[in-house]
Amino acid sequence: MSDANHPLLPLSTPVLAEGGGTVRIGGVDSTDGLRVAAAGGWVGPLLRGLDGRRSRRAVVADALRAGAEPEAVEELLGELTAVGLLVELDPADLLVADAGSSAAERTAPELPAAVPAGGRAWQARRAAAVVVEGATRVGVPLAAALAASGVGRVTVRDAGTTTAGDAVVGGLTAADEGRPRAPAAADAVRRANPSTDLRPLPAGAEPDLVVLARPWAASDPLVAGLRRAGVPHLVATVRGQTGVVGPLVVPGATGCLRCGDLHRRDADPSWPVLAAQLTGGEQPPSGSTVTCLLTAALAAVQALAYLDRAAAPAVLDATLELRPPDLLPRLRRWPPHPACGCRHATPSPPPAERPAADDPVPGVIADGPVPRPGGAGACDRRLRAVRQAHGGQ
Ligand SMILES: [Zn+2]
């Protein structure tokens, strides 16, 4: 951590007295924690001062004035960083945070998730523009989630009129019935984060990401335009009762949606005829509330991973599917198709990895959720102690 950075101990981190003058910081769940002997009276004020608003140099100086020894302060800050409790804010992160106490309170729970992703994730989010195509039961909660997560500009495009079936938690409401969907969706985004820029992009400007929230977007003519313009696009929808997130298409770098269509055609010669019917006309609202919300949340995770440039999204050349009743994510691979010219096509995958086209069999690769680390006792094993965090007296 450099002196220029601003250390932040998120307000949600438990700081609890254990008795005997010892304080436990975090470590009450499966995450790492720290046990600190807090004699000397400076530990509490130091912890409360890790609010991300002051430089590390200022934090240390205050602790020294309160009677701490320099080595003790450095050890405590070092251990907090080592166990992942302390977040380093670049001062520029604060500059791009919205002004005002309400905006700061909204930002506080979001920053810890974004900033440890590395680099300038928060700044990238605030500068990003996302367009959601389709004010659906997935698209609108997803747009709201992205806005609440700090994405600076979020626009929902939809030329339709809200029906009663469009209403979903976090999205369009029952009161929106009969309204044009686009402004009703903008209201949902505004409710999630009043600081979000809702204006459509100026002519000629391309968003950082387009989310395709209609059920069968793969065959939509819009997609060809996105590919030609080099605009990254992510599918997030519910088809029937199945939530589908991905693929995330980065033109020139990954396979495209046509690749997926070609794989389906390989498995089912009737597919082109069927696809034409699936994409024709308005699709009725689909998906239960929990399926739509889980799909939206999963898509938001993928979108933020891409916008933050922090980690490779899981849905590059792949989809994550959520199927009732368990709704556990299953990964399906959709490699570039050799007959598609979108990318220098890779050799055909071995049969075991071929996409399963449109059959209802669980994904070819069913990775399932990531196992939860640790169980009973993990907390104790991970609780580290700071030996020297005593006062200087
Ligand atoms: Zn392709």
Boltz pocket constraint, residues with backbone or C-beta under 6 A from the ligand:
constraints:
  - pocket:
      binder: B
      contacts: [[A, 254], [A, 255], [A, 256], [A, 257], [A, 258], [A, 259], [A, 260], [A, 336], [A, 337], [A, 340], [A, 341], [A, 342], [A, 343]]
      max_distance: 6.0
